[in-house]
């Protein structure tokens, strides 16, 4: 059932219940004109509260904090009750009944406050429902985020702890032990740092961008030992972005794909270029790597990794974040766009 249909059903049931209770507790015989007045009361209630709903939607009251919303609701409830009182007065006049005596201010105020209580009750139900829905939607988003984050963590752990990756890295480091012991020590340190950082980062929702860059640099340094002159990489980073929050292992996943499907498949090797700039209150990260992008030839794990990264951005930032990948000149360009987040 759509929300629009549910809304109208709630309107009819709510005002219908109020009218029914009025008929049940009516003293004496129910006259035909009273039935007509009840019907007009029913239609007026629906019309005025629907107008109220239009105001709420047009002025985005559902996004307001309670401290601002409560005074507005009280004020509008009084104004609507005055409008409702006027409509009730006109109904009595056209039905030929003696209306409430206007010179009796006490009765007028009491009647207006009675009507105001209807609109206050309507407001509590309406805003309460939307508050509940908003809370439920946020809970669903959090569950999805946790699920995709766990998948991302598992995929990265599988990659980093993959026997092939470990074998290649350790072989590269072992080859350096005799010819360059100091460089071998650095390689071992880089490998341990990478594995430790991956485990720690995978448990966080966000981390400083500079920490993500450290993970990427350790990864590229290790791959440099393996590919030697076949791999060249460079960074161009806006220093103002270093303290901004960033989804963990997102950039590392993109860079790993660049090496795995770009550099390693080229006999002459190539380059990986990473830039991060601030544009229109957004963080724009671009990864350029040698090679060509062929989505149909990508492995299943790579396709899942890219799609999972897109889903993470969608859940965390909605339409404000994007991940695009495609060919650019003779290279593959991956662009990550996300809103700036302070640490």
ChimeraX attribute file (.defattr): number of C-alpha atoms within 10 A of each C-alpha:
attribute: neighborCount
match mode: 1-to-1
recipient: residues
	/A:1	5
	/A:2	6
	/A:3	8
	/A:4	9
	/A:5	10
	/A:6	10
	/A:7	13
	/A:8	13
	/A:9	11
	/A:10	13
	/A:11	19
	/A:12	15
	/A:13	12
	/A:14	16
	/A:15	19
	/A:16	19
	/A:17	13
	/A:18	15
	/A:19	16
	/A:20	13
	/A:21	11
	/A:22	12
	/A:23	15
	/A:24	9
	/A:25	8
	/A:26	11
	/A:27	8
	/A:28	6
	/A:29	8
	/A:30	11
	/A:31	9
	/A:32	9
	/A:33	13
	/A:34	14
	/A:35	13
	/A:36	13
	/A:37	16
	/A:38	18
	/A:39	14
	/A:40	15
	/A:41	20
	/A:42	19
	/A:43	14
	/A:44	17
	/A:45	23
	/A:46	18
	/A:47	13
	/A:48	16
	/A:49	18
	/A:50	15
	/A:51	12
	/A:52	18
	/A:53	14
	/A:54	12
	/A:55	13
	/A:56	15
	/A:57	11
	/A:58	10
	/A:59	10
	/A:60	10
	/A:61	17
	/A:62	16
	/A:63	11
	/A:64	11
	/A:65	9
	/A:66	12
	/A:67	8
	/A:68	10
	/A:69	14
	/A:70	13
	/A:71	11
	/A:72	13
	/A:73	19
	/A:74	16
	/A:75	12
	/A:76	18
	/A:77	25
	/A:78	20
	/A:79	15
	/A:80	22
	/A:81	23
	/A:82	19
	/A:83	16
	/A:84	20
	/A:85	21
	/A:86	13
	/A:87	16
	/A:88	17
	/A:89	18
	/A:90	14
	/A:91	17
	/A:92	16
	/A:93	13
	/A:94	10
	/A:95	14
	/A:96	10
	/A:97	12
	/A:98	10
	/A:99	14
	/A:100	16
	/A:101	11
	/A:102	11
	/A:103	8
	/A:104	9
	/A:105	11
	/A:106	11
	/A:107	13
	/A:108	16
	/A:109	14
	/A:110	11
	/A:111	17
	/A:112	21
	/A:113	17
	/A:114	14
	/A:115	20
	/A:116	23
	/A:117	16
	/A:118	17
	/A:119	24
	/A:120	17
	/A:121	11
	/A:122	17
	/A:123	20
	/A:124	11
	/A:125	12
	/A:126	15
	/A:127	15
	/A:128	12
	/A:129	12
	/A:130	12
	/A:131	14
	/A:132	11
	/A:133	12
	/A:134	13
	/A:135	12
	/A:136	12
	/A:137	12
	/A:138	12
	/A:139	12
	/A:140	13
	/A:141	15
	/A:142	14
	/A:143	13
	/A:144	16
	/A:145	19
	/A:146	15
	/A:147	13
	/A:148	17
	/A:149	23
	/A:150	14
	/A:151	16
	/A:152	23
	/A:153	20
	/A:154	14
	/A:155	19
	/A:156	22
	/A:157	15
	/A:158	12
	/A:159	16
	/A:160	18
	/A:161	13
	/A:162	12
	/A:163	11
	/A:164	11
	/A:165	14
	/A:166	14
	/A:167	12
	/A:168	15
	/A:169	19
	/A:170	18
	/A:171	13
	/A:172	20
	/A:173	23
	/A:174	17
	/A:175	14
	/A:176	17
	/A:177	14
	/A:178	10
	/A:179	10
	/A:180	12
	/A:181	14
	/A:182	11
	/A:183	14
	/A:184	20
	/A:185	15
	/A:186	14
	/A:187	25
	/A:188	16
	/A:189	13
	/A:190	19
	/A:191	21
	/A:192	13
	/A:193	16
	/A:194	20
	/A:195	17
	/A:196	12
	/A:197	18
	/A:198	20
	/A:199	16
	/A:200	11
	/A:201	18
	/A:202	21
	/A:203	12
	/A:204	13
	/A:205	14
	/A:206	17
	/A:207	18
	/A:208	18
	/A:209	19
	/A:210	17
	/A:211	18
	/A:212	23
	/A:213	18
	/A:214	15
	/A:215	23
	/A:216	22
	/A:217	19
	/A:218	20
	/A:219	20
	/A:220	23
	/A:221	20
	/A:222	24
	/A:223	23
	/A:224	18
	/A:225	20
	/A:226	18
	/A:227	17
	/A:228	13
	/A:229	12
	/A:230	16
	/A:231	21
	/A:232	18
	/A:233	15
	/A:234	12
	/A:235	13
	/A:236	12
	/A:237	16
	/A:238	12
	/A:239	12
	/A:240	10
	/A:241	20
	/A:242	17
	/A:243	15
	/A:244	18
	/A:245	20
	/A:246	25
	/A:247	21
	/A:248	26
	/A:249	26
	/A:250	21
	/A:251	23
	/A:252	20
	/A:253	19
	/A:254	22
	/A:255	24
	/A:256	18
	/A:257	18
	/A:258	24
	/A:259	22
	/A:260	13
	/A:261	21
	/A:262	23
	/A:263	22
	/A:264	18
	/A:265	13
	/A:266	12
	/A:267	8
	/A:268	10
	/A:269	18
	/A:270	20
	/A:271	20
	/A:272	22
	/A:273	17
	/A:274	22
	/A:275	15
	/A:276	22
	/A:277	15
	/A:278	17
	/A:279	11
	/A:280	8
	/A:281	10
	/A:282	16
	/A:283	21
	/A:284	20
	/A:285	19
	/A:286	22
	/A:287	21
	/A:288	24
	/A:289	28
	/A:290	26
	/A:291	24
	/A:292	16
	/A:293	20
	/A:294	11
	/A:295	11
	/A:296	8
	/A:297	9
	/A:298	13
	/A:299	11
	/A:300	9
	/A:301	11
	/A:302	18
	/A:303	15
	/A:304	15
	/A:305	20
	/A:306	19
	/A:307	12
	/A:308	18
	/A:309	23
	/A:310	17
	/A:311	19
	/A:312	22
	/A:313	21
	/A:314	18
	/A:315	18
	/A:316	17
	/A:317	13
	/A:318	12
	/A:319	10
	/A:320	12
	/A:321	19
	/A:322	18
	/A:323	18
	/A:324	12
	/A:325	17
	/A:326	15
	/A:327	16
	/A:328	15
	/A:329	10
	/A:330	12
	/A:331	19
	/A:332	20
	/A:333	23
	/A:334	21
	/A:335	18
	/A:336	22
	/A:337	19
	/A:338	22
	/A:339	19
	/A:340	17
	/A:341	15
	/A:342	10
	/A:343	12
